[in-house]
């Protein structure tokens, strides 16, 4: 019996190499990371072009992974978070160059009064985790967690380099958004982008559509461990725990628990690839788009062992080479391998989601294989 499940969806003959690479990820994936279920979707010039999915949504292989199956994408959701913040800039509610504390005075405690919105979104604020021990359950108490972070001093001088904020950035950016917009990010995503099957805070009525994930068999490589990396990833309270998966899915944590489809991630990333437009509607002006995507810091990150050029919430491809061949591309990866990307030069946006997670923090080889196959057709 073949290990290759039936591949569903759409792939024009021009992109046959993409379908071949997608199939190979199920039977002969790099590093033995054969897929259990996956989806790869691409838009070109803002229009859906490729949408492939296959596999099983459950470990017992009783529920097919289908067109409406939702997949947790973890940090890939930060790309959507970046777009929502850019929307606040577009409408004059935020300015990337103004201090966060000018909108949120409590944030300015302990030497954080000059940290700008752009520095916060590019992981320069020095708050990658809690500097003092906390219980993992604190993440489910938004006000308590924010009070701790507001009172906390930066773990390095703000503006002197990036240090990836794996989860805290969701609390911080989410609260800033709430203060200036009046809505939560989850509510704004549903109201401002109707018709997209993307959720920050998943209602219980939708939980049955979520695919089961298989966790990585190895821990990610963080390089030499120090206090900053421990706070971000390794301390007991560095990630939510102590509550069931239903409560985790329902809470709004835009940095870590977006659920959605690859198709609609590719569609929303089209805003960055197609000059600020989403299917004929202007979402971001050229000015805001340039401000959101320009480089704000570059260098060896203090948390993840990569040299990264950060925009306002997105990784820029220049020097990274993990979102296709063009330096102007940008995007974000998520825990286990998912990713979303946008390439303005090629006017291409795409997303890859899967249920078998790998230990790669950035550049999962299955996603890279699909991107290489995609660009081979241009």
Secondary structure, 3 states (H helix, E strand, C coil): CCCCCCCEEEECHHHHHHHHHHHHHHHCCHHHCCCCEEEEEEEECCEEEEEEEEEECCCCCCCECCCCCEEEEEHHHHHHHHHHHHHHHHCCCCCCCCEHHHCCHHHHCCCCCCCEHHHHHCCCCCCCCCCCCCCHHHHHCHHHHHHHHHHCCCCCCCCCCCCCCCCHHHHHHHHHHHHHHCCCHHHHHHHHCCCCCEEECCCHHHHHHECCCECCCCCCCCCCCCHHHHHHHHCHHHCCCCCCHHHHHHCCCCCCCEEECHHHHHHHHHHHHCCCEECCEECCCHHHHHHHHCCCEEEECCCCCCEEEECCCCEECCCCCCCCCCCCCEEEECCCCCEEEEECCCCEEEEEEECECCCCCCCCHHHHHHHHHHHCCC
